[in-house]
């Protein structure tokens, strides 16, 4: 919502539809009964509608995409007697740039002449250049002076537009056995208590054959903690599948001994199963069954590890490659906290090198965290055990009476040696992956806060480059940015562009649907996949400005509903993005909404036959404006944009009347201060389309603004016309104004077949103000006997 925006809402004609939102944001459906006072009633031709319904649609915002705002005046302001306001005529862009070498390591020794910045293809002059990090941010925050009212600046004026680097923190759980899972959750809960750098979003993932998100990107720590605790709520693994237990088990050998007694002419056959025993010095405190069957099962799995080592390594390699490929699609800097119990690779250095180059090209830094706590014998004993198994096989080469199973084991001594070497230290690949992308390995410790603080400090390290874009116009269009370096073998990461929009107090962020909408508004030709209608309603004039309301309406059949027959439900998703531009083509206001809907399939026909309306309240200075608006049908992948002119009249000098509007719904809503659509604590939603059905019982809403300097009491004349012929008229004295000096009115509208018109004329002494609303009522269909 824009800086001066007061409120927005969406309603749908299907009364049983509910908005898809968190439970705490859902609103139950209620009937809205309009109060009698100060509703005017005209018995001759009006009927009060006791069955008007309403429903409210909460907003749903997406994370990941940020907006930046230029510090230029948003709209012409009336002269003020207060202190002079400092304004800037030229915007300055503060661009954050991260530079790394080919191995992902931060480059901290750049000079201004090492970088070149191009905006919309035009090279820019660098006005300021410095390297910044966490320590500088803390120093500046401590030295920042307290805000003062003296010499106050206009919102957004005098400060550069900050194009901050987008930091994405990805917590990825990978290859964790049940014991390490508990440790990993505890570790994640610990590090999430640290303070994140500005403009940082985090998400939790589970990595197997696919990178599965457990939570969306967010800066809400509690949501991340909940996701961490639920990361392993799926199918659990038996301890027999634990990687450490399989790693340290001996390969199973099945031997048949035949003892022949020639004297007794008999033979004794004995089968022996060896291997699979778990070394408890390698798995400390492990509660593992040591029965013959358990040992045999572990042994078979260890034998399988040797036989399928290359396949297992390829699978693990593909998992990391999948993680890199999927995260590479995201914007900004990606710091990956890879919480893993180990990584077994194929042993191909070239393939692993290409994988790290791919991660570096995607501006991805991997920090490997092994949750296995420090044990003095775990790593070394595991390696000794694996190599001892190979040595035992080597010594058995001289045994001429070896069994076939033993001969098979001897023939694969080389494979066993390779697997023993590679699988005895699963952290080696984690270390190589981390150091090859500019990160580091954290292992053999239960203290993770200090290394994680180092991760956060590296996330904050960046260059700040300031420049003034030439020929800048705040028209809401995308301006592209390209940063080049004169030094070779360096990877530069920065924002690739921004939408030229006016500043907001405190800054703001663009949601994903806003980015899509603004991008489509900047394309020619603009999309027109379906039709929608719009309406403008003008209200009072506080402080020399005018309160206005814009309404956008489409029929339910134009909104795609994705049906789920199994659940008996349907979903739809509507987004709206709008810009208000002044006569020079610069944006002075912006508004948007993103609303997913969920409703029963039973109510689908009602939704499709009804209307969906969004009403947006704004405060504008008198003048001529252009409104650009686009509606996005997210479920259907469709969009429709329109551009239209509006005229905001000057503030009236005496008695005034707002634009009368047909009422579609009245909804329960938190009343925003100064919202002209709020009537007795509820929000009025206009009906844009003038066509009504024959059974409708509409109301008309408007506001009368009496002249405070006149002693006369204001009166209201209501006239009803059908096809240009006046059928009824009635005059009534208006009730006293509210504390703001306004008299909001709700009038029941008469229904007659044809073109109906209600004319309202407010009088106060010799002052007059008038307005009207028209609507079409169809002929009643004759009933067949």
C-alpha angles and dihedrals in degrees: 000000000000127000094263096032113124105191148330136202143173128214134182129203093231101093095199096055117111129198118248104236141120114301093249090056099047120108124207119234114258137174115251112219111191114226117246096230124095089007111117116223125199108194093190094071111351133090125193113234108228094175102060110139134200139191130187126219117208123215126253117201127199124218129215103064121080134197130217127205132212119226099236126124109273101210140354110279128205118250115275132202093217125098118305115276117229112228134181122223096193125049121226120207120215106200122191113215128188118199124192135171125240091277092054096254119144116256110219103171104069122137127210092255089058092070133061123192124202123188116191086346095304119117113239130213112243108229099178136016133180143146113244135186145157095295092053091048092052091048093049092047091053093046096045109119122235114262115263131200093217113099090001118194126226113260108282093001123132096014127099122251105254117218097190122196112257109240118198118188111199118192106197123187113206137169098353123159120212093268094050092044091067090048092047092053091048090048093049092049089053098050093044089066089070120098113258122224117256117280093021125142124186135198137181123232138182114215121207123122085327133033101245118193114224094185137012120250109280143151092221108111095199092056090051092049090052090050092050091052091050097043093099100034091113127083111333126223126236115241088244087071093054110126095226093053092050092044095056098040120106117242110262116251119193111203128183115202117196117196112191120200104201093185094054091034090229138116134212119212118200125181120202128194113200130180136039096095113144120225107229089199087065097043102041116209090000115164098210129156111244097194120132092253093049091048091048092051092050090046093053089051092049089050088050090052091057094045094045100032094121092047091049091048091049091052092051090047091051090051093056091043089052090051092050093046095049097044091045088070091065122089127245133016114337117205109187119201098200105197102193139154091216145313124238112198135189092251092242106136094189094055091046090049092053089050092054091046088053091052092048092050088054090053091246125151119192121208110190116213118187108197093199105117123232116284121169096221106031102092100032095043092050091053092045092050094049093048092044089058090054091047090052090053090048092053091050091061090089092055104106093186096056118143123246090257090052091047089053090051091049092051090057097047092119093053091047091051092051093048091046092053095044098041098042090073110036090167093068093077090045090053093048092048092049098044091043090059098042098267134101143231123255112197143137092040142094092204109089103155097082097050090043090054087055088053090053092048090053090049089057095048110107144127120258113214122184126199140154113238114227120232094010118178123180095225098133092250125136116262113197124221127201123184118198131185127215091211120084128238095026127127116214123200125187141130109299096211149328141222111250101238133150120264126265128209107269092002127261142219132242116237119223094257090052091054090051092046095048091047092052092046088057094054127090125247095031118221119265105177094146140004130257135173132226138198137194123214123185123206138168130335113238115183094350095307131100129239109225135176126210119200127194120192136182132171118257092240089065091060116082114237116201106212125214106193093182092060095032090233140113133208133207132176126204127182129182128194123181139177128197113206130190127225092282092055096252122134116252099167138019132192136176145166135196115194128171115196130204124187142153120276087236089066095046094099090050091051093048093049094047134072132253116211135184119196120195125190118209138171115225137171115245112275147083119306141177119221120205114190135171130189118207122206095203097183093050097037091235134129140186128195134191136183122202140165124244131187120211106201123221120268111278117246095214140004112001140186127202124229107281113235136193110242118233099174142346113219136196105248142156099261112236114217111263096008105150092205093065112104117184093333096316130094121241118221114202126228105229101184110076094210115100132182120245095253097052120118102197131186130211122222126199140144128232118208109200120206106255091204094060120083095205120101113243121243133196129219116199119194127186121208131183117194089343096308119116110232103171143004135184135178124208136172114251120241120247115287123256122250090279091056095250131120110212112201135197115194127185110235123224121236123219127150111264136033106337126195132186115200121196123196120182118197132189112175105309093338118104136186126179144183140164144201128208131202137168122235116193124226116267112254115241112247117237111235 
